[in-house]
Amino acid sequence: MKITFILPAIGKKPGKKYIGTWKMEPLTIAVLKALTPPEIETELFDDRLELIDYDTRTDLVCITVESYTAKRSYRIAQRFRERGIPVVMGGYHVTLCPEEAAEYCDSVIAGNAESVWLEMLTDAKGGTLKPLYRGSVGAYDVQPDKSIFEGKGYLPVSLVETGRGCCHSCEFCSISRFYCSKYYCRDHALIVDDIRKSKHRYTFLVDDNLVADRRNAMKLFEDITPLGIKWAGQGTLSMAKDENLLKTMKKSGCEIILIGFESLNKENLQQMNKSFNYALGERDELVKRIHDAGIGIYATFVFGYDNDDERTIHDALEFAKKHNFYTAAFNHLLPFPNTALYDRLKADNRLIYDKWWLADGYNYGELAFHPKLVTAEKMSQLCRDARKEFSAPKTVLSRGFASLGRTSPLLWGLFWGMNLRLGEEVDQKMHVPIGENLDELPK
């Protein structure tokens, strides 16, 4: 038996090559590879990097689906099903929209696949695939098999999962809906072993909120300190209130932490159910504490809430420039399916597309709903302009010098490589048609 794993891309502009952005290892595929018995042959096509061989000899196609890649995923599945090859789909989007996905594949895995993967393979081998396999939700105890990544040319960063889910209930977040606002930590012995087996010195700790459980986080940082790695991860601004936590993080090798500020506007934060991010009187001080600890910040903001206009976006941009963040993302709000945000906008009759992820004419970087204070087109342009200004040479230079005083020399090259390309990639990514055919690349 042979399985073909496929990671779909979002899309590309007609007549253009792939967008040369950072390509991380798809960790989910490595976990599924590890769960697959060694007698079963496997292959991977990463649609972001290479052409898919639709004529490959295979017995089963497995596609990991995100909302951004759903349209493309369904088109890929059709090509293989036309050959009579069964297709299984899984991932966050499929879990949140199982009935939709079932229309385009032979079997759906809802939830995490670990608990049902072997059952699905047995059924596939016997020609008795069930239409739905419902996996459990939680952490896992299998080490990913990254041998399937050989020759792919991914970014030289090891992805190591430390936990799943988040204890918060942000209105726009599909992760909180998927995990019902619960956090599941992974066994530390497995994490340490995973890091030791990784071939790269720089590690990204894959976790939606590393500090969701403080006691677990402190123990984890203590356990990985002897490994001598440099790592990045995701946390919350509130962690800066704990000086001991910051010191332990830095000692364990933390260089960059991604923090979702989302908005500086109190009413917006309240609407998105992110009141824990208020910190109105101490936000600047908390940022300073993180920087003083020697940790760079990857700041993210989201715009489109009911109090957002030119002023709130300008304020966020100036805040990011003031603190010389390592890098920052200025994103428009996107209503992912089955989130509280999607339900609210649909009830208010503000959706431009009922299902933007399948709609013809929807392009990357565009809004799928009508904001209250500015038009959808204006909001999209404001986000684009903020990205361009933050990645302008003068701003990058200022942030670069600030970074030299915070992070280790290992990160300096990464900073310049990441930030000097941002301005160019902003316009490359804007208006990419979702699901556009990627099978023919120009010579």
Secondary structure, 3 states (H helix, E strand, C coil): CEEEEEECCCCCCCCCCCCCCCCCCCHHHHHHHHHCCCCCEEEEEECCCCCCCCCCCCCEEEEECCHHHHHHHHHHHHHHHCCCCCEEEECHHHHHCHHHHHCCCCEEEECCCCCCHHHHHHHHHCCCCCCEEECCCCCCCCCCCHHHHCCCCCCCCEEEECEEECCCCCCCCHHHHHCCCCEEECCHHHHHHHHHHCCCCEEEEECCCCCCCHHHHHHHHHHHHHHCCEEEEEECHHHHHCHHHHHHHHHCCEEEEEEEEECCCHHHHHHCCCHHHCCCCCHHHHHHHHHHCCCEEEEEEEECCCCCCHHHHHHHHHHHHHCCCCEEEEEECCCCCCCHHHHHHHHCCCECCCCCCCCCCCECCCCCECCCCCCHHHHHHHHHHHHHHHCCHHHHHHHHHHHHCCCCHHHHHHHHHHHCCHHHHHHHHCCCECCCCCCCCCC
